[in-house]
Amino acid sequence: MEANIKAYINPYIEHYLKEKEISQSILITGNWGCGKTYYWKNVLSSKIKEYNLIPIYVSLNGLKNKEDILNKWALEIIQFHSNNIINPKIIKATINLFYLVLNTLSVGKIDFKKLNLNLSLSDFLSIQKLDKYFLCFDDLERYTGNLSDVLSIINDFTEQKHIKTIVLANIDKIKTTINSDRKEQSTLSNKDINNFNIIKEKFFAKIITFPNDENTKKYILKKIINEINTDIDFISKNIELILSIMKQAQTSNYRVIKMLLDDFSFFYSKNTLNHIKDKSSFFDIQKYFFKFLLCSGLEIYINNLSDKDIVSLKSDRSFDILKFITKETTPTFLDEFINKFYLGDFKTAYIFPSIIDYHLTSKINFKTLNDEINKFSHKETKNHEYLTENASNYIYLSDSDFDKIINKDLLEDIKNGNIHYVYYDELFIKYCCLLKDKLIDKSYADLKDIFLEGLNKIQQEKNKNQCMMMITAMH
């Protein structure tokens, strides 16, 4: 997986690293939380050090003027040279000294012992050799001052002082005006946005879009899971489920994903699921608990839910089958949530209202949660679930059960259009793999005909329902 990322980004960056004298920076763009910062800190920084350069990271989030930027940049370098041991009382004085060195002025004799810095005069003066640093400015779109200030500083570093520099940003948030009802929004003015669109080619030698393919996502997820302080195999075995949830949520926000995986690790450490009375349902409940924790968390942390949406999400309607079937004409937020993450299958939509409270307040009533968990009983695995989400479930089937479920019943369900259409691509790929391994008694042509017939029936049913809705509306 790591090779995939390096193959996508590193060729030009390695060329940039090898250049003796540069005059422009590199911009890496991607959606918020897609892994840009993670890539810098966990992959790119190591690569930079191989070239005997010192990576220095500065987030522009909340900074409002040139002084803020230079102060933070100077402090990062001073902290590097002082092994992060620094007295807050002398930070300002030290930064002022740094500016003197930066401008190549005489600093006279400095008593570094009085400054409490683990830094020699020769080390400090060597900061003049700025080309030994590799700078990273993150969160360009979250800078609150004039964008021209940032760009002029970056331009001075690259064009005048020839310091290799990378900028991380969500360029889409700079290109367009952001609606005020979004939680996260760019603070840049329309003037800044227009100026950036005109002059960005002058400042950046290359604009690279951070990869968002499946291999990259798996690579980052595996890195994140390895960092979580847990020995839970369950999370590692459910990377495909996490990817599926991210796709349904239409997000690649790894910061939120990591936080939610940490939450699951917390509940796991508290032996929350060990209180399940029906032990035969342990693995099912573990999976549904995990899924609801992630799905509800993504909705709450990424989207700006109203109080009404929160109440709906906690309403626990999934247990009231009659009410669910005879639901109001206007879908509630819970209906939309179940359609989005569970494809409308309320039987698998286990709702844990106390988890919503935990997301909102970080407080949890374990007795209430245990009561919610013990509402559930073991559920029979559906035919298609042997080949979807947990793709290896079929290996636990006996030969006779495999023949009945995979070779006959599931293919009949597919042929008759009894399975949600979103599963058809995945199931076709799985069946082709089984065919290659000679585990099913159909040909490729047979499989193709079965899947096409099922999709045609689904389309016919959809057209029929649309006609009925039009007729009902006319009356």
Beta strands, then each sheet from edge to edge (+ up, - down):
strand 1: 25-29
strand 2: 54-59
strand 3: 133-138
strand 4: 164-169
strand 5: 204-209
sheet 1: 2+ 3+ 4+ 1+ 5+
end
